[in-house]
Amino acid sequence: MILGDNSNHRQDGNSSLADRIKQAEQSAKGRVDKPPAGHMPVAGLALAGRVALELVAGVVVGGFLGWMLDRWLGTTPGFMLGLFFLGAAAGMMNVWRLVTGRNMKAGYFEEHRDADKDPDEKGNR
Amino acid sequence: MHSPVEQFTIKTLFALNLLGFDISFTNSSLFMLLAVVLSTLFLVLAMRPAALVPGRLQGAAEMMYEFVADMVRANVGSEGRPYFPFVFTLFVFILFSNMLGLIPYSYTTTSQIVVTFVLAAVIFIGVTLIGLIKHGLHFFSFFVPSGAPKALIPFLVVIEVISYFVRPVSLSVRLFANMLAGHTMLKVFAGLAVMLTGAGGIFAVGSVLPLAAIIGLTGLEMLVAALQAYVFTILTCMYLNDALHLH
């Protein structure tokens, strides 16, 4: 008698728990679909600062390396001029990697090689 | 009237000299030491109870630990485990230095390029050495882009090398510039408030505006202080990941 009561009670509890889990899952689904509003400005702020800095840093480091090489080899201003522009290219490449989510990694990537899936990237190549 | 950049002056507290090198204990050293002592005290005292259900202080310490642990796990993977203590120490030190600097009359050590560049240089050299030890000479394949046209490879290698050397520069300049700009801005508004009050009359009433701006900016600076500590640490994780896994 007591056992029956208990199992009945448990069954009731289980079904209501299952319902509640379903409800919670559905409401969670609705919540996930929305972008996390609180995170965006901070991430954007950090990204904006990095993009600007990356452009400048490429030129500065390229120019500085060239200047050092020139001083060492006595070829002023050959290396400085060349590396200045290559540094600018490196800066732009870093920005491109940053905004495409590659996070300033050196080298090219698997997804870049089989970029055929993405028509935009194919056009860029 | 104080200049807004006067707050960044290094003052020698007591002079020290080692083999001809000036290693005086300055206000910058004092606040670095304070950051180390306070963060150690905070972590040790917070974890003293070691309760199963953490209190507020222990909760804060555990959140910090888990935040960095998740960052290392997500960005480096399980190979990053041996480097977790370093990354955590780095994060806590920068966070405490930045936050301590926001207290009036204190000094922001991270507003000096020397400090941030030494931190970045240690990471840069360390990460390069880890890469060389793990992969030997294969490490240099890092600079050779795969799948590029042969004729372009010499140029691309130079660009990759430059972009590799940009890392410590951008890492250090980002932290230093954010701290310098924020604190200068705060001082400019503070100076404006003082000048307006000094002018008297209707101007004194107007000094409420820069004062309100300071309150808002202080909040923003707290965000920047935490954000820059986070950015510095996550980039360290990414560089470490590059060295451990190449590509």
Interface residues (C-beta under 8 A of the other chain):
Chain A: V42 L45 A46 G49 R50 L53 E54 A57 G58 V60 V61 G62 L65 L83 L86 G87 A89 A90 G91 M93 N94 N103 M104 K105 A106 G107 Y108 F109 H112 R113
Chain B: F142 F143 V144 P145 S146 G147 A148 F155 V158 I159 E160 I162 S163 Y164 F165 V166 R167 V169 S170 V173 R174 A177 N178 L223 L227 Y230 V231 L235 M238 D242 H247
